[in-house]
Every structure is written in structure tokens, then in C-alpha cells.
Amino acid sequence: MLIFRQLFDSVSSTYTYLLGDRLSGEAVMIDPVFEQVRRDGALVEELGLNLVTTLDTHVHADHVTGAWLLKRRAGSTIALSRETEAQGADRYLAHGDKIAFGNRCLQVRATPGHTNGCLSFVLDDDSMAFTGDCLLIRGCGRTDFQQGSAHAMFSSVKSQIFTLPDECLLYPAHDYRGLSATSVVEERRYNPRLGGQLSEGDFTLYMDNLHLPHPKKMDAAVPANLKCGRPDGEMPPDDPDWAPLTYTFAGIWEVQPHWLEENARTAQVLDVREREEFDGPLGHIGGAKLVPLGVLKDSLGTLDKDRPIVAVCRAGGRSAQATNILIQASFKKVANLSGGMLRWRAEGRPVVGGSV
């Protein structure tokens, strides 16, 4: 069984793709974004996968790749085109190579044009392909920098992408209109730059007259991506270390019940249920401070910013919202109790009140 997820970075309008083999648990990630590594790593963990390889379709000019940071955190190898000048990859790919993950693999197709080191990745059964900035949805990447060539792109699309089966789904590295996927037959028919009966001459004239502005992040992104995303100076912030926290794909830091039981005297336990729940059948954790979620914003002054806060509710939903409120109010050491009072009681941990 194939696991497939399409992720999005709203700042750069970049799509990141996670593909996993359920049987082996091995996975690959295409075009990760530096600022989204924590999110993407949480998804990999929640799905029970082992990230073995990150792939970049090309040396990006609009964002910094998360490849190096994922290697640092997850131990994944870095792979990209051997036609790039990037340093620090573990594998340099050529046309015809295969990237295995469990019983599945991606086939490498060289598709230069946007840059000379652009690659597309085709799933082993030809059901989907990841085209980077070569072919976009009803468009294509620009060809006016990083050794770009309209002639090379025309050839790449016609010979390496449009020759795939009609029903093959195509997933680009970017979309700026909220579109998520297309297909070979759609782009052959309807792509206004490359589809229908448009000739190579039509295409090159079109591309030569785009007159697009210089990419905003190019001067910073390209040098960083030539080192596979490894920063020059300041390192990215480490995960909080005041407790053994877990970051969820929903964007919430969580702490496990056993840690809170052992550290209840040093942490502030913030119960955000209503009074009748606090005194109800589930009981409450000893020393917990009751501040219902609806009045939390007006009660922030009653909390100590210097002490860790663990938010608690019945099952973890309202308390997750409470952690967001606290973080927005500049509280630094904040976490959600995983599973809430339902899990706390199910594990037989001590409570005040409640029914047996």
C-alpha cells in the first residue's frame, strides 16, 4: 500500500510530497521546505514511517530546502541531480536512476529547462509523476536564470512528461492559484504554453517575453540550496528541552502523562474545562489551576510565565487550543497533556475527586 501526502508552504507556494511504503515503513520526501521541517517530521512520525531519502527536483530559487535539516533530525540521505553544483548530497542522480523506498521506487527523468539540473520523478507504476518547476498546472517554470533554456524545457516536457500515460497524475513543485494536481492528458490538451499544436518556436517566443521580476529570495535561497540547505551562520532553533516533548502534525507540543505525574510540583497544571467537569466524574489532577478556556485570555495575568505550563482538558482538544493562546501571549514553556484526563484516568494516575 502506498502512503501519499501533499503538503504546502504558503509563503513560497511550494508543494512537498511524502511517499511511503506501508509494508516496510520506508518513505521519501520530495522538495521539503526548511521552515516546515518540524511539521513534516511530525507527520512522518505519526504515520510510523522511516524517512530514508529526501529529493529536490532542482536547486530552488524561492525557498531553502529542508534536506540538510531533515538529515540532521531523521538521518535521511540527500539526493539531487548530478548536473547541479550543489555540495553535501549523499547521492547525485542521473536520468534512469531509481530511488527505492521499501517495495516501491521512483524513476528519475532528467527534465532540464527551468534549470539545467531539473529532475522529474515518476512512480514505478506510472500512476503519478512529480515535475518540479518543469511543468506546472497549465503553465511551466521560468527559463531566464540558472542556466535555463526554453528549448531544453520544450524538449523535456514533450519527451519525458507528455509521453507518460494519459491518466498519469502530475504534481508540480508550486501552484499560485490553489490548484493541487493535473494529468498528462489535460496538459497535452490545455496547457497554454506547451499543449495542443503549439510549436517550439511558439513556446520560446512566449517564454522570451514573460519579463518576470527577479525572485525575491533568489540571492539567499540559491547559495543555501547549493549546500543542500545547510545554514552558514546561526543554526535553526532546537526543540524545547524543558521536557521530553512531542511535536504533532497539528502543530502542538505535547507532553506524556508519566512526565507530568513525575513533575507536577514544578509545572503549572492548567485545567481549561468547565467547573462541573473539574469536579465531575473524571476528577482533576492535584494542584491543577482551573481556568475555563472561554476566560483564559482574560486570566493570563494569573499565570507564571517563568514556570512550565501543561494544559489539560477532557481529551486534549480544548487544551491544545489553550496552548496556542498561551504561545501567542509570549508564554515560552507550554505543552498540551497528551490524551487529556481520559488518558490520565485510563492509565490509573492519581486524581482529586472523581468517581471510581
C-alpha positions in Angstrom: 0.0 0.0 0.0 1.3 3.4 -1.0 1.1 6.3 1.5 0.9 9.7 -0.2 0.6 13.1 1.3 0.8 16.5 -0.4 1.9 19.3 1.9 2.0 23.1 1.3 4.2 26.0 2.3 2.0 29.2 1.9 5.0 31.6 1.9 6.7 30.2 -1.2 3.6 28.3 -2.6 5.7 25.2 -2.6 4.3 21.7 -2.5 6.2 19.0 -0.6 5.4 15.4 -1.2 5.7 12.4 1.1 5.5 8.9 -0.3 5.8 5.8 1.9 5.6 2.1 1.6 3.2 0.8 4.3 4.7 -2.7 4.4 8.3 -1.7 5.0 7.6 1.7 6.6 10.2 3.4 4.4 9.5 6.8 2.9 10.9 9.5 0.7 10.1 13.2 0.6 10.2 15.5 -2.4 11.1 19.2 -2.2 11.0 19.8 1.6 11.0 23.4 2.8 13.4 24.5 5.6 10.8 26.3 7.7 8.4 23.3 7.5 10.8 20.6 8.7 9.3 20.3 12.2 5.8 19.9 10.7 6.9 17.3 8.1 9.0 15.4 10.6 5.9 15.2 12.9 3.8 13.7 10.0 6.5 11.1 9.3 6.5 10.0 12.9 2.7 10.0 13.3 2.4 7.8 10.2 5.0 5.4 11.6 7.4 5.9 8.7 11.2 5.9 8.4 12.3 8.7 6.1 15.2 7.2 4.1 15.7 9.9 1.4 14.9 13.5 0.6 14.8 14.6 -3.1 14.9 18.0 -4.6 13.6 18.4 -8.1 16.2 21.3 -8.6 18.2 24.0 -6.9 15.3 26.2 -5.8 15.4 30.0 -6.0 12.3 30.8 -4.0 12.9 28.8 -0.8 15.6 27.0 1.1 15.4 23.2 1.0 14.8 21.3 4.3 17.1 18.4 3.1 20.0 19.1 5.4 17.9 19.7 8.4 15.9 16.5 7.8 19.1 14.6 7.5 20.2 16.1 10.8 16.9 15.2 12.5 15.8 11.9 10.8 19.0 10.5 9.4 17.7 10.6 5.8 20.1 10.8 2.9 20.0 13.7 0.4 19.7 13.1 -3.4 19.6 15.6 -6.3 20.8 15.9 -9.8 24.4 15.4 -10.6 24.1 18.4 -13.1 23.8 20.8 -10.2 26.8 22.3 -8.4 25.4 21.6 -5.0 27.7 20.2 -2.3 26.8 17.9 0.5 24.4 15.5 -1.1 24.8 11.8 -0.4 23.7 10.7 -3.9 23.8 12.6 -7.2 21.2 11.4 -9.6 21.2 10.8 -13.4 18.5 10.1 -15.9 17.3 6.5 -15.5 18.3 6.1 -11.8 15.8 4.7 -9.4 15.1 5.7 -5.8 13.8 2.8 -3.7 11.6 3.0 -0.6 10.6 -0.4 0.5 9.0 -2.3 -2.3 8.3 0.9 -4.3 10.5 3.2 -6.2 10.7 6.4 -8.1 12.2 6.6 -11.6 14.4 9.6 -12.3 13.9 11.6 -15.5 16.1 14.4 -16.5 13.9 17.4 -17.4 16.2 20.4 -17.8 14.9 23.8 -18.9 13.9 25.7 -15.8 17.5 24.9 -14.6 20.0 22.6 -16.1 19.7 20.2 -13.1 15.9 19.8 -13.1 14.6 16.3 -12.4 11.1 14.7 -12.5 10.3 11.6 -10.5 7.9 9.0 -11.8 6.3 6.4 -9.6 7.1 2.8 -10.6 3.6 2.1 -12.0 3.4 5.4 -14.0 0.4 6.5 -12.0 1.9 9.7 -10.8 4.9 12.0 -11.5 6.4 14.9 -9.7 7.5 17.5 -12.2 9.1 20.2 -10.0 9.2 23.5 -11.8 9.4 21.9 -15.3 5.7 21.5 -15.9 3.2 23.4 -13.7 -0.6 23.2 -13.8 -1.5 25.0 -17.1 2.0 26.5 -17.1 5.7 25.8 -16.6 8.7 27.2 -14.8 10.6 30.2 -16.0 13.7 29.8 -18.1 15.5 33.0 -17.7 18.1 32.2 -15.0 20.2 29.3 -13.5 21.2 28.0 -17.0 17.5 27.9 -18.0 16.6 27.2 -21.6 13.2 27.4 -23.3 14.4 25.0 -26.0 15.5 22.4 -23.4 12.3 22.7 -21.5 10.2 22.2 -24.6 12.1 19.0 -25.3 11.9 17.8 -21.7 8.1 18.2 -21.5 7.4 16.6 -24.8 9.8 13.7 -24.4 9.8 12.9 -20.7 6.4 14.1 -19.4 3.9 14.0 -22.3 5.0 10.5 -23.1 3.6 9.2 -19.9 0.2 7.5 -19.9 -2.8 9.9 -20.3 -4.1 9.1 -16.8 -0.8 9.7 -15.0 -1.4 12.4 -12.4 1.2 15.2 -12.4 2.2 17.0 -9.2 4.2 20.3 -9.5 6.5 21.9 -7.1 4.4 25.1 -7.0 1.0 26.4 -7.6 -0.1 30.0 -7.0 -3.9 29.6 -7.6 -4.8 26.8 -5.2 -4.7 24.0 -7.7 -3.2 20.7 -6.5 -2.7 18.3 -9.4 -3.3 17.8 -13.1 -2.8 14.9 -15.6 -0.8 14.2 -18.7 -3.9 14.3 -21.0 -5.1 17.6 -19.5 -1.7 19.3 -20.0 -1.3 17.9 -23.5 -4.6 19.4 -24.5 -5.0 22.6 -22.4 -1.5 23.9 -21.3 -1.5 27.4 -22.9 2.3 27.3 -23.3 3.0 23.7 -24.3 -0.2 21.9 -25.2 -2.2 21.5 -28.3 -0.4 22.3 -31.6 1.9 24.9 -30.1 5.4 24.6 -31.7 8.8 25.0 -30.1 9.0 28.4 -31.8 5.7 29.5 -30.3 7.0 28.3 -26.9 10.3 30.1 -27.0 8.8 33.3 -28.1 6.3 33.1 -25.2 9.0 32.4 -22.7 11.3 35.1 -24.0 8.6 37.7 -23.5 7.5 36.9 -20.0 9.7 39.7 -18.4 9.2 38.3 -14.9 10.7 40.1 -11.8 13.8 38.7 -10.0 12.7 36.1 -7.5 12.6 37.7 -4.1 14.5 35.1 -2.2 16.9 34.0 -5.0 20.0 35.7 -3.7 19.6 33.9 -0.3 17.9 30.7 -1.4 20.3 29.6 -4.2 23.5 29.8 -2.2 21.9 27.9 0.7 20.5 25.3 -1.7 23.9 24.8 -3.2 24.8 23.4 0.2 21.6 21.3 0.4 20.1 23.8 2.9 22.8 23.8 5.4 22.9 27.3 7.0 26.1 29.4 7.1 25.8 31.0 10.5 23.0 30.8 13.0 21.6 27.3 13.4 17.8 26.8 13.5 16.4 26.8 17.0 16.5 23.4 18.7 13.3 21.8 20.0 12.3 22.9 23.5 14.3 21.0 26.2 12.4 21.7 29.4 10.5 18.4 29.0 10.6 15.4 26.6 8.1 17.0 24.2 6.5 15.6 21.1 5.5 17.9 18.2 2.3 16.9 16.4 1.4 17.4 12.8 -1.4 19.6 14.1 1.4 22.0 15.3 1.0 21.3 19.1 3.7 20.5 21.6 2.6 17.6 23.8 3.9 16.0 27.0 3.1 12.5 28.1 1.2 11.8 31.4 4.1 10.0 33.1 6.3 13.1 32.8 3.6 15.3 34.3 3.0 12.9 37.2 6.7 13.0 38.0 7.0 16.8 37.6 3.6 18.0 38.8 5.3 20.1 41.6 7.5 22.1 39.1 4.9 22.5 36.3 1.8 24.6 36.4 -1.2 22.3 35.5 -3.8 24.4 33.8 -7.2 22.8 33.6 -9.3 24.5 30.9 -12.5 22.5 31.4 -15.7 23.9 33.0 -16.2 23.8 36.8 -18.7 21.0 36.6 -16.2 18.9 34.7 -13.3 19.8 37.0 -15.4 18.5 40.0 -17.1 15.8 37.9 -16.6 12.0 37.4 -13.1 12.3 35.9 -11.8 14.4 38.7 -8.8 16.6 38.3 -5.0 16.5 38.8 -3.8 17.5 42.2 -2.7 21.1 42.3 -4.3 22.0 38.9 -5.5 25.5 38.4 -9.0 25.8 36.9 -9.3 28.4 34.2 -12.0 27.5 31.7 -11.0 28.0 28.0 -13.6 30.7 27.5 -12.0 33.1 30.0 -8.3 32.1 29.5 -7.4 35.2 27.5 -8.7 37.4 30.3 -6.9 35.4 33.0 -3.3 35.2 31.6 -2.1 37.5 34.4 -2.8 34.8 37.0 -0.2 32.5 35.4 3.6 32.5 36.0 5.5 33.0 32.7 8.7 31.6 34.2 7.3 28.2 35.1 6.3 25.5 32.5 2.6 25.2 31.9 0.8 21.9 30.9 -2.7 22.5 29.7 -5.3 19.8 30.4 -8.9 19.1 29.3 -11.1 16.0 28.9 -9.5 14.6 25.7 -6.8 17.1 24.6 -8.7 19.3 22.1 -9.6 22.4 24.2 -6.2 22.3 25.9 -4.5 22.2 22.5 -6.3 25.5 21.8 -5.2 26.8 25.1 -1.5 26.2 24.3 -1.9 28.3 21.2 -3.4 31.1 23.2 -0.6 31.0 25.7 2.1 30.9 23.0 0.5 33.9 21.3 0.7 35.7 24.6 4.5 35.0 24.8 4.5 32.1 27.2 7.6 30.1 26.3 7.3 26.8 28.1 3.9 25.4 27.1 2.6 21.9 26.3 -0.6 20.0 26.0 -1.3 16.9 28.0 -1.5 14.1 25.5 -4.9 12.4 25.7 -6.2 14.7 28.4 -8.0 13.4 31.6 -9.4 10.4 29.8 -5.9 9.0 29.2 -4.8 10.1 32.7 -7.6 8.2 34.3 -7.2 5.2 31.9 -3.6 4.8 33.0 -4.6 4.8 36.6 -2.8 8.0 37.6 -3.9 9.9 40.8 -6.8 12.3 40.8 -8.6 14.5 43.2 -12.3 13.8 43.4 -14.0 11.9 40.6 -15.8 8.6 40.7 -14.1 5.2 41.0 
